[in-house]
Amino acid sequence: MATVYSDNISKVARHVFGDAATYPVRKINLSDLREALRLGWEDFSAMPSHAVVLCVIYPVLGIFLFRLVLGYSVLPLLFPLAAGFALIGPFAAIGLYELSRRRERGEEVGAWDAFSVLRAPAFGAMIELGVLLLVLFGAWIGAANAIYVEIFGHAPAASIPDFATRVLTTSDGWSLIIIGCGVGFLFAVVALCVSVVSFPLMLDRHATAIDAIRTSLRAVMMNPVAMAGWGLIVAALLVAGSLPVFVGLAVVLPVLGHATWHLYRKVVEPDTNPPQQEPRLRKGHRYAADFPANLFPWSRER
């Protein structure tokens, strides 16, 4: 009976977490997190203009949301929206993973190289997981709004000082903070478990979304302390970057994106037989007289 029960547990574990031999994961410690952050900062320092250009949408979005709050009385959602960056950040940083991957291989990196991720074989799988994270983000915003309405009702805050006073100096406000942070923590744990190495794995090894999620789950199961530490680091840096009207996210997000790539390298065993990539050929000159023939490239191979 015990043998049958053990076999059933093993079958369920293989179904949920996948075959460990497909993408083996390694044990890491807190020093590996520091190393990943150091390498992420080095990547950012080597190509800061590229990273800032790619991530400038975040502080711009933050300022827009801040203005929206002042104009449309959705002030209670400002903090949940800022915290939600942690849920969708892994998907938003896929261009940064590509920059780090190319720099790791010793290639010259340009800003437009980040957009080559659009041609990645597993880009469809990245979109699938990205949609899942966006749904999770929407669910978090809905839950945060429901918690606020349950505690304070539908009456909007008159101003930022009024809202701060209600939240920080009343028992209802502290209930909002405790319950909201608790629920947000659960959403963050789910996002971390399914995406901590998923997007770099799909970019690097062309994994499916299911295999990438299973590998992330195995990574968290094998390294609970390190992954909890990584989650705290991400949360702390996002809070620090959000404080000056979200402008700090222009530095925090690219550094975290690059560091996530190096964390993936430390967690997932490298491919022993990586596929040989064809060198990128320089395009020759094309002349107007050749226009019809250029539409049929096979005709030039004869």
Summary of the structure (lengths in Angstrom):
residues: 302
radius of gyration: 22.9
end to end distance: 69.4
largest distance: 81.0
contacts: 884
relative contact order: 0.17
helix: 76%
strand: 1%
